[in-house]
Amino acid sequence: MNNLSIIVSSTRPERVGAHVTTWVRETLGSDWNITVLDLAEINLPFLDEPQMAGTGIYTNPHTLAWKEQVDAADAIVVVNPEYNGFFPAPLKNAIDFLFAEWENKPMAIVGYGFGGGARSAGALTTLLENVKAHVVGSLGLFFNTDLSTSGEMTPTDGKAQELRALSRQLRAALAERSQA
């Protein structure tokens, strides 16, 4: 069974991301070995590597630990809120710590917010494509329809089917990568 990591990108003390992550984990858990990478717990400092990530030279223990976690994932789902139309700063920071580790990594985005996280997912897709990740798609969860602002999950079966379709796309991207 392949390894799927779910990145919880919100680090706010009172956040919805943990609830969305639980839903993703429960929906996809029978298809993947799942690891949750919670950026609040990982607590990377603001980018502090002396070399650019493109060199692949990492010296700080927290960077090496983050690299190991990303390398261990065959595919990644990013649980991503929309803050003022964009993704959270800790997520940008976490992505910027690494470079080659993202290349051709199958990734999907589960966004949430009043607009379903669509603007944030678009911006995040651009960033991930810049580091050569393979973004297979995104799913939007809407406040007051799919979840409450306090995190109570009420997604429809249709949303679960969309998530399973993203999971299949991640598997297909993995198969393509192994054939290359």
C-alpha angles and dihedrals in degrees: 000000000000125000118248120187121199114207113209100206102184114087098182114130091234103041140155095212094087090057092048089048091053090052092049091047094049093046096049102026096103092056102046145031096247129208122181116219105196110192090203090061096038087053100189113194119236106290105295107161112129093219128055112262090241090070091063089223108133120174108167118091092227091054092048090050091049090048090053092051093050092044091052091060118089088192136003136215115198114209099209133182124201113243110184090332096312143078121268120280093237089062093052088048092050091050092047092055090071137035120169090040090069095050112120090347108151107238138174131188126223104193129187138187141094089305094038090259091282098142091045092048090051093051092045091049089055091051093047092048088052089060089045098249116155105240108194097186147291142255124211125214116195127215111241091020109049099014141000125246087253092056104260104152119223104160118159125239085255091063091050089051090051089052092050089050089054088050090054090049089052090052091049090051089051091051091050091050093051091051093051 
